[in-house]
Amino acid sequence: MDYNKALNEFTAQYYQQLASGVYNKPMEVGAEDTALVIIDAQKCVTKEYFVEGYKAMGVEVEPLLPVLNQLEENTDKSLKNIEKILLKCREKGIRPIHVRIQSLLPDAGDTGRLHASAGMFYPPGGLASQFCDEAKPLEGEIILNKTCSGICVGTPIDRILRNLHIKKTIVVGFYTDQCVSTSIRDLSDLGYEVDMIEDAMNAMSQERHDRALQGIKFIYANCENTESLLARLETL
């Protein structure tokens, strides 16, 4: 008997039962107690950034274009959904909070150890830290900067949400397997209800996105798609 296969099946059933007691129905949303949290919807996730980066390193970009084109397609789909959600939340009075990776210092000297080790130095005004057109903040909307993965460790978002009497968060952004999943786990542990929109977030590859979803959906967060959320927001 293949006991690893049996354990996989047992574990799937276990988490399915566990999830039914955590998020057994869609998270209710409302303007008074819900915020939209947009994580790292910035140029560093775009094809443009990768192309410029490889050129700066002297790497021939042409052979990489097929995979970079696929990256662009996947990213653009998520960004279009983020844009739809952002517009609808604004319309319904749900406050958006924009979080991005950006240092405080021009030389990015305040970058955290993990990001520094990965060469992720994103100073103010650089291409990497610019918001994507689909998710640009309006004047007066909250913008938080971080130089690490999690928004709860890297920014004062917990205090801000509590001051705003927010108890529920809709989470979208990049990357599912890194900053998004870290942030969702932390938000959940801090006591917030979380609604993750699976087609309004993405990882560098579909495989990493799917695997990340498996580890957090319905345990740390309710999970739905953009169409489902927009239909529920329309009734507010």
PEKA-V320062 format. One record per pair of residues at least 6 apart in sequence whose ideal C-beta (glycine too) atoms are under 7 Angstrom apart, sorted by the first residue. I is the first residue (numbers start at 1). GAP is how many residues later the second one is. D is the distance in whole Angstrom. If there is no record, write none. Layout:
# PEKA-V320062
I & GAP & D
I & GAP & D
This chain:
# PEKA-V320062
15 & 204 & 7
18 & 201 & 7
19 & 199 & 4
19 & 200 & 6
22 & 196 & 7
22 & 197 & 6
23 & 195 & 5
23 & 199 & 4
26 & 196 & 6
26 & 198 & 6
26 & 206 & 7
27 & 141 & 6
27 & 166 & 5
27 & 168 & 4
27 & 195 & 5
29 & 65 & 7
29 & 139 & 6
29 & 141 & 7
29 & 203 & 7
29 & 204 & 7
30 & 206 & 7
31 & 61 & 6
31 & 62 & 4
31 & 63 & 5
31 & 205 & 7
33 & 132 & 6
33 & 133 & 6
33 & 134 & 5
33 & 135 & 6
34 & 60 & 5
34 & 132 & 7
34 & 134 & 4
34 & 136 & 7
35 & 59 & 7
35 & 60 & 5
35 & 62 & 6
35 & 126 & 6
35 & 129 & 7
35 & 131 & 5
35 & 134 & 6
36 & 49 & 7
36 & 50 & 7
36 & 53 & 4
36 & 58 & 6
36 & 60 & 4
36 & 61 & 7
36 & 134 & 5
37 & 60 & 5
37 & 62 & 7
37 & 132 & 5
37 & 133 & 7
37 & 134 & 5
38 & 44 & 6
38 & 48 & 7
38 & 58 & 6
38 & 60 & 5
38 & 61 & 7
38 & 97 & 6
38 & 134 & 6
38 & 135 & 5
39 & 60 & 5
39 & 112 & 6
39 & 132 & 7
39 & 134 & 3
39 & 135 & 7
39 & 140 & 5
39 & 141 & 5
39 & 144 & 6
40 & 59 & 7
40 & 60 & 6
40 & 61 & 6
40 & 133 & 5
40 & 134 & 5
40 & 139 & 5
41 & 38 & 7
41 & 41 & 6
41 & 90 & 6
41 & 91 & 5
41 & 94 & 4
41 & 132 & 5
41 & 133 & 6
42 & 58 & 5
42 & 59 & 7
42 & 86 & 7
42 & 87 & 6
42 & 88 & 6
42 & 89 & 5
42 & 90 & 6
43 & 6 & 5
43 & 84 & 5
43 & 85 & 6
43 & 87 & 5
43 & 89 & 6
44 & 57 & 7
44 & 78 & 7
44 & 84 & 4
45 & 30 & 6
45 & 129 & 5
46 & 29 & 6
46 & 86 & 7
47 & 21 & 5
47 & 24 & 6
47 & 25 & 4
49 & 78 & 6
49 & 79 & 6
50 & 18 & 6
51 & 10 & 6
51 & 17 & 7
52 & 75 & 7
54 & 7 & 5
54 & 10 & 7
55 & 6 & 6
71 & 133 & 7
74 & 128 & 5
74 & 132 & 7
75 & 127 & 6
78 & 121 & 7
78 & 122 & 6
78 & 123 & 6
78 & 124 & 4
79 & 53 & 6
79 & 55 & 4
79 & 56 & 7
80 & 54 & 6
81 & 116 & 7
81 & 118 & 5
81 & 119 & 4
81 & 145 & 4
82 & 52 & 6
82 & 53 & 5
82 & 90 & 5
82 & 118 & 5
83 & 51 & 4
83 & 52 & 7
84 & 142 & 6
84 & 146 & 6
85 & 87 & 6
85 & 112 & 6
85 & 115 & 6
85 & 141 & 6
85 & 144 & 6
86 & 10 & 6
86 & 49 & 6
88 & 142 & 6
88 & 145 & 5
89 & 7 & 6
90 & 6 & 7
92 & 141 & 5
92 & 144 & 5
95 & 69 & 7
96 & 45 & 6
97 & 45 & 5
97 & 47 & 7
97 & 60 & 7
98 & 33 & 7
98 & 39 & 5
98 & 43 & 6
98 & 44 & 7
98 & 45 & 5
99 & 45 & 5
99 & 47 & 6
99 & 52 & 5
99 & 56 & 6
100 & 29 & 6
100 & 31 & 7
100 & 45 & 6
101 & 19 & 7
101 & 21 & 5
101 & 28 & 6
101 & 45 & 6
101 & 46 & 7
102 & 20 & 5
102 & 22 & 6
102 & 27 & 4
102 & 43 & 4
103 & 7 & 5
103 & 8 & 5
103 & 18 & 7
103 & 19 & 6
103 & 20 & 5
103 & 44 & 5
104 & 6 & 5
106 & 17 & 5
106 & 18 & 7
107 & 16 & 7
108 & 13 & 4
108 & 14 & 6
108 & 15 & 5
110 & 37 & 6
111 & 9 & 7
111 & 10 & 6
111 & 36 & 5
112 & 35 & 5
112 & 36 & 4
114 & 34 & 6
114 & 35 & 7
115 & 32 & 6
115 & 33 & 6
122 & 6 & 4
122 & 7 & 4
131 & 6 & 7
137 & 6 & 5
142 & 18 & 7
144 & 11 & 4
144 & 13 & 6
146 & 8 & 3
146 & 9 & 5
147 & 7 & 7
148 & 6 & 4
149 & 29 & 6
149 & 30 & 5
149 & 33 & 5
150 & 29 & 7
150 & 32 & 4
150 & 33 & 5
150 & 36 & 5
151 & 6 & 5
151 & 32 & 4
152 & 6 & 6
152 & 31 & 6
152 & 34 & 4
152 & 35 & 6
152 & 38 & 6
158 & 32 & 6
161 & 31 & 7
167 & 25 & 6
167 & 26 & 6
168 & 24 & 7
168 & 25 & 4
169 & 18 & 6
169 & 23 & 5
169 & 25 & 5
170 & 25 & 5
170 & 27 & 7
171 & 9 & 7
171 & 12 & 7
171 & 13 & 6
171 & 23 & 6
171 & 24 & 7
171 & 25 & 5
171 & 50 & 7
172 & 25 & 5
172 & 28 & 4
172 & 29 & 5
173 & 7 & 6
173 & 28 & 6
174 & 6 & 7
174 & 27 & 7
174 & 28 & 6
175 & 27 & 7
175 & 28 & 5
175 & 29 & 6
176 & 25 & 5
176 & 26 & 6
176 & 27 & 4
176 & 33 & 5
176 & 36 & 4
176 & 37 & 7
177 & 26 & 5
177 & 31 & 5
177 & 32 & 7
177 & 34 & 7
177 & 35 & 4
180 & 21 & 5
181 & 31 & 5
181 & 34 & 7
181 & 35 & 5
184 & 10 & 5
184 & 12 & 6
184 & 32 & 6
184 & 36 & 5
184 & 37 & 5
185 & 31 & 7
185 & 35 & 5
187 & 7 & 5
188 & 6 & 5
188 & 32 & 4
188 & 33 & 6
194 & 26 & 6
194 & 27 & 4
194 & 28 & 7
195 & 26 & 6
195 & 27 & 5
195 & 29 & 7
196 & 21 & 7
196 & 25 & 4
196 & 27 & 5
197 & 27 & 6
197 & 28 & 7
197 & 29 & 6
197 & 32 & 6
198 & 15 & 6
198 & 25 & 5
198 & 27 & 6
199 & 26 & 5
199 & 27 & 5
200 & 26 & 5
202 & 7 & 5
203 & 6 & 4
203 & 9 & 6
217 & 6 & 4
